[in-house]
């Protein structure tokens, strides 16, 4: 017997491995792993350090040795696995997008509310200490009136025509690829950090390549491409600010550059995910670089997540670890503030559909609240 939370992970690719590291950091025990086949599940369970493999996702969800289910599978499978997990009375951490349609996301958010189970989506960029510092300073009024919110999220992993992935296939990844995959991260981070909500937007969804083909025996979508390689979005917020975000998965040299600048009348705050240990603070007379550390950040919320001294880098996996620590605390009854939930997953689905609608109509659209 153990008092550790017992975890099942469905999907053992890159992101499933990240979840596994975070589960161990949170003190959880990985009891089951399910993959695309029973044979792959055995190998994945061994690699991720699980007690054993599950024959299928369905078997994992109903297994009495699993308390929390982590869903790390292709997007089109998220809704059914999350719904089955909640019906089984278990807590669930579901990779984004929560669902590939607003209707499915609404149903899941309502189901989570009704069950009261922990139901979370890993918007983990919230867990950078420098982001929390910017949020606290903005909330205290240090920025003055925020009026311009802008940034980008740029990657290059699909920058060649012969590179592809299951996400390129709309039947597996959903109707939006670049925005639905990474643009929603930027929007979640903007709304979380500033307190502003996007109320209307106009968007474009361009492609660098109209066709893709996998190299050699590579897996993924081959042929005509229906999803976007990038997105450009202009928006307005409920607090009177304007903004823009540029999203791309075809920007050579940009590995995972989520960048923002939130500009107020008194100060601006800039963050770069590829250099996350520094928060840039802009002022009229001087600029400052605030380094990440428990003794260099001023807000308690930021200090809480600065687990290493300044000069000892904290990165993406550290953020994921902090997210799962908070999520597991919530499962145990101690709900930390600002944990992303299925409501945030629904918000991302609404924003994604608004971007799709705008790109199709070539005009401004209102974003439902």
C-alpha angles and dihedrals in degrees: 000000000000136000091214119112108257114228134202119195121201109199122025105204126113096306094041088056090051089052091050093054089048093049090055091047088053092052095252127143118231103220102166139023126189124193139172091289136014090249093053090046091059092052092043093049090054092048094048094044096245124161091239145332126266120226092228144350089261092053091049093051093054096040113122089218092065123082100165126034121207113200111206101157134116113302099252091062097052099087098051094045092047092048092049091049093052090046088054088057095245135131117254138201108193124189116236136296090056087202138350092236134048090231093058092045091051091051092049094047090051091047090051091050092050096048097042090217121143104269114173141167118210103245085158100166085081087072099066107112091222090056090052089050092053090048093052094048092049092048091051091055098250092132095053112216112352108225107155124046115178143152147116144244111213132179134166105202092111097038095118124071092229093055117094143154140187088267089070089065108083091206089063104027102033135245094302124047113171097031095035091048104041109355090071089057090058093047093048090050092048094050092043095049100041103030089230122130124210109243103174136008147174119213146182125202108199129180128216091199129030091195134033134188129189117242114248109321094348118145128232141068118338125193132015116016122223100178129075128260091205145000136215117202132184114191147173127214138218090251097055101264127132126213152160140211130194117204126190141164091184105062108119113228096018106108102175107336110168104173133171140176117195107193124200133176091259105029144000128220124206130185132183117195091207088059100030100157092076131065114198114216115192123204136172094247101028144359127226136203111212111201121214115253139117090254098040101052118077105206122079090223091059095041090055092065097039095094098163131053118262111280093036102099121235116196147168097306090050089055091049091049091052091049093052091045089056093043092052090047087056091051087054091052102264105107111197119215119268099013107163111245140182086278087066089047088054090049090054091050091051092050092047093052090047090054091049092048092049094048090051094048095037090224148087118293133191116243113225116233 
